[in-house]
Amino acid sequence: MATSELKAGERVKDVRFSEDSISVDLVDGRTITAPLAWYPRLLHAAVDQRANWRIAGGGYGIHWPDIDEDLSTQGLLGGAPAPRSSRSAAA
């Protein structure tokens, strides 16, 4: 699979959650929405832990320090769920 070049408009502007999804607003006006079930750490995090996020990776990523979770706009745009691990399955 070819890696696409990062575009300035794909930087993170805002992040918000519904009961079962995450929505990431981009600088270019698009909004990416994905199911929380794709990201078990976020799914099982407390509301205040989800709210404590920071823009990372030069604006192309999001970091949640309380749960040590990172997402990239490239991964979200590609529809990439978090990799499954034996630790996640056991939780």
N, C-alpha and C positions, 0 to 999 in steps of 0.2 A: 504494500500500500504506500502510495506517495505521501510525503508530508507536505502540507500546504504552508505557504509563507504566512506569517502573522501579519495582520492588517491593523492599522492604528484604530479603526472603528470597532474592532473586536475587543477592546479593553473594557473592563468591568466598571459600571457606573453605580449599580445598586444590586442588592440581594434581598429577597423576601421569601417567605414560606407560607404555604397554606397547610391544611391538616395533612395532606398527602403528597405535596409537591414542593420543589424549589424553583424559583424564577429568578433569573439573572438578567438585569437590564444592561445592555451594552451602550457604549458611547455613541454608536451609529444609529441608535433608536430601536434596534431589534431587542426582543425579549426571548430568552431561551427558557423553556419550562421542561422539567424532567421529574419523573416520579421519585419520591424519597426512598422507595423500596430499592432503587438502584444504588443508594449510598447508605448502607446500614449504620455507619457511625452517626450520620446526621439524623436518620430515622429514629434512632434510640437516644439521641441527645435531648437534654432538657431544653425548653424554650429559651432560657437565658444563655445556654451554651451555643445554640444556633445563632442567636442575635449577636454574639461576640465574634465577628468575622473581620478580617482585614484584607485589603487588596494586596496581592503579592505578585511576584514574577513580572515586574515591570508593568503591571496593570492587567496582565493576561491571566492572572490566577486569583484564587480566593483561599485564604487560610483561616482555619478555626483553631486557635491555640488551645482551647480547653479540651478538645477531643483529638487534637493532632490530625486533622483532616485537611486535605488540599484538593482543590478542583481547578482545572484550567478551562478557559473559554474554548480552546481547541478541542478538548475532550467532550465538553458539553455540546458544542456544535456538531461534533461527529457522532453524537448519541452513544457515548461510551459509558456504560455503567462501571462502578468500582469493581476491580478484580475480586473474585471470590477467593477467600483463603480459609484454611482449616480453622483459624482463630475466629473468623467471622461466623462460620457455620456453627461453632460451639457456643457462641454468645446467645 
